[in-house]
Structure formats: C-alpha cells, structure tokens
C-alpha cells in the first residue's frame, strides 16, 4: 500500500475538501485508489458546496435557473407597472376590486385567490376581473366550501354560485365539505346559507397587476409581493 500517498490523500480530502479526481491528479494515483482511501471521510457542508460550484454541468444549470428567475421577476415587475397605470385612472370598479383583494385575497405570487361568503362581494370581484383583464370564462375557477348542514343541498348551492358569477359548469372545482367536530354541538346551523366560495385565476400577470395597483393607490411598497 502507498502509505504516504494515502495519508496525503486523506489530508487533502479532510482539510481542503478536494475532489477525488483532483487528489488523484496531484498524487499521480488512480481515482479508484483515492476513492477507497477517503471513503469514510464526511465533507462539511461548505466543502460540498465548493465542490458543487466547480462542477461545469451544475454551473450551467445554475446559470439557467438564474436567468429564468430574473426573466420571471422582470415580467412580474412589468405587470405591476401595468396595474399602476390602471390605478392612475381612478376608476371606481378598479379601485373597489383592488381594495377587495388587498383586504380579502390570498397574497401569493402567481395565483389570484379570493374567498368570501358574501355573494355580492364575489360578484363585484368577478365583474372587476372581467372588465380589466382579458380573461376567458374558462380561466375563472370556482370552489365551494360547505358545512355538514349543506350536504343535502350541495348541488343547489353550487348552482347558485355558478349562476351568480356567470360561470359554466366546467369551471366548478371539487367542493370542500367541513364536518362538525364532536365539540361543536352544531351551533353554526344556517349561519352561512351558501357556505363560502373561492374565485381562482391562474395567471401571474393578473395578480401582479392588482398588486401594482394596490401599491399605487395606497402609496406603499411591498417588495414581498414581487418576489
């Protein structure tokens, strides 16, 4: 056994975190020998990261991810600017729709989602979406959130929301039914006759336009919304 080379290989691996190939080249030995000598040595997280950064394939992939992320962020920023331009017109429906979303909407990055039990509130919000964004009816999806006392009339409730919002049957996603806990004593019977409904639009540009408008109306900056 090449004791001296083995000891040097282990030192290079432990202290410097060198790759097996690099160690083999420096000691003029085979990579299989180095692999055998250092197989029990666990690299630190920092050493692992350094080796990964030296990998050309990884770097090409990382650069690709970086470029794609920058492009997507730029697109979100452009959509926010479109929203700011709309907000400067101060049209009542646009103001209302954006303020509704600020108060009630989910604050993700790519998907418009607003839930409420008030039929007129959701009808106004869908009118806002149709007025200011080039959305086909198929892009506005609906989910109903119901309770156990709604089960017998579930179909009627789903039909109610679809008709109210002017959406086709195909836009209805699977309803969610919350059963009573054994501690509830059914105290909420008939509190929400139509449960709650959630309107969903899977288009990043729409959400980011709303975010841009909210910031313009309120005179605020929310970097987290841009991502």
N, C-alpha and C positions, 0 to 999 in steps of 0.2 A: 504493500500500500504506500502511496505517496503521502507520507505523513505531513511533511512540510506544506505541500500544496493543499492538503485537506484543511489544515489549521488556518492557512491564509484564506481559503475559500469561505470558511465559517466566519472568520473575522470580517471579510468584505460583505458577507450577507447580513451579519448581525449589526455591525457598526455603520456601514454605509448603505445598506439596503439595496445593493446592486442586483441586477437581474442575473439569472443563471447563465445566460448567453454571454453577458459582459464578463462575468467572473471566469468563464471558460476561456474566453479570448485572452484575457490578461495573464492567465496562468498557463496557457498553451496546453490545456487538457480538454477532454471531451465534455460536452454538456451533460451526458448521462452520468459521468463521474461526479460532477458538481451537484447535480440533482440528488444523487444518493447521499453525498456528504452533508447537504444542508436541508434535507427534507423535514427535519424536526424543528427547524427554526421558524418561529412565527414573526412575520414582519409587523411593524407598527402601522397604524392607520396612515400616518404621514408618509411612511416609506411606500406603502401600497399605492397611495395617491400619486406619488412621484413617478413610480414605475408606469402607472396608467397614462400619465401625461406624456411619457416618452414613446408611447405606442402610436405609430402613424395612423393606423386604422381608427383608433379611438379619437385622435385629434381631428381627423376628417369628419367623423360623426359628430363630435362636439361642435365643430365649426358650423356644420349643417344645422344643428339644433339652435345655435346662437343666432344664425342668420334668420331662420324661420321664426324664432321668438321675436326678433326685432321687427320683422315684417308684420307679424300679427299685432304687436303693440302699436306700430305705426297706423295700421288700419283702424284699431280701436280709437286712437287719438283723432284720426280724421273724422270718424263717426261722431265723436264728442263735439268736434267743431261744427259739424252739420247741425247738431242739436242746439248749440249756442246761437247759430244763425236763426234757427226757427224761433228760439226763445225771444230774440230781439224784436220779433213782430208782435209779441204780447197778445196773441190770440187767446180768448177765454178758454176754449176747449183744450188747447195745448197746455195752457197753464194748469188747468184742472187735472188733466191726465198725468202730467209730470208730478204734481204735488201729491196726487193719489199714490203714485208709485213710490215716491220718497217716504210717505207715511206707512204704506201697507205692503210694498213689493219686496221680494227677496233680493238681496244685494250680492248676487254672484257676479260673474264676469261676462258670461256669454248668453244666458238664457233669461228671458222675461218671464217672471212667475208672480202672479198676484192672486191671493186668496181672500175671500170675504163671504159673509152670509147675506149681505145687502144686495138684492137683485139690481136695484137702480144704480148702485155704485159700479157693479161689474158691467152693466150695460153701457154706462158712460165711458168706462175704460176701454171697452171693445170698440166703441164708436171713435174714440181717440186714436186707437191703433189703426183702424181702417182709414181714417181721414189723413193721417200724417205719414203713414208708411205704406209702401207698395206691397201689401200682403194679400196673398190669395187666401180664400176661406180655409183651404186645407192646412194653412200654416198656423191657424189659431186653434189650439187644442184645449180640451176641457176635461177636468177631473172633478168628480163629486165626492165630497167627504160627508158620510152619513153616520147616523147612530142606529142603535138597535131598533128603536121605535119607527124608523123609516123603512125597514126591510120590506114590509108588505106593500108599500107604495114606492119602492125604489125606482121602478120603471117610469112612473108618473113624474117623479122628481127630476130624473134625468131628462125627460122630455121637456119639462118646464124650463130647465136651464138652456137646453139646446134652442128651443123656440125663442126664448127671451133674447138670446145673444145672436140669433140668426145663423146658427151653425148646423151643418149637416151631421147626420148620424155617425158618419165615418170619423168625425173629429172627437168623438167621445172616447176617452181612455177608461180603463177599468176603474170603477168606483171603489172607494175605500170605506169600509163599514167598521166603526168602532163599537165594540160590545161593551156592555156595562160591567164595571168591576163589582165584586160582591159587596163592596162597601158603599156603592153609590146610592142604593135604595131607589133607583130610578127617578131621582129628583129632577132631572132635566127634561122630562117628558114634554114634548111640544114646544120647547123653548126656541128651537130653530126649525120652523116647519119645512124648510127646504135644505136643511143642513148648510154646508158651505161649499162653494165651488172655487176651483182654481183655474185661471186662464194662463196658458203657457204658449210662448212663442220662441222657437229655437233659432233665433237669428241674432248674432252678436251685434251687428250694426244697429239694430233697433234698440237694444238695451243701452249700448254706449251713447246713442243719440239722446236717449232720455237722461242718462247721467250728465251729459254735457249741458243739456237744457236746465236741469236742476241746479247745477253749479252756477250757471249764468243768472238764473232767477234769484238765487239766494246770495250771490256774491261770495261763494265759498270755493274751496279747492279740496277735492277728495282723491288723492293720488291712489289710494287703495282700490278705487273703482276701476282705474285704468289698468292696474296690474303690471 
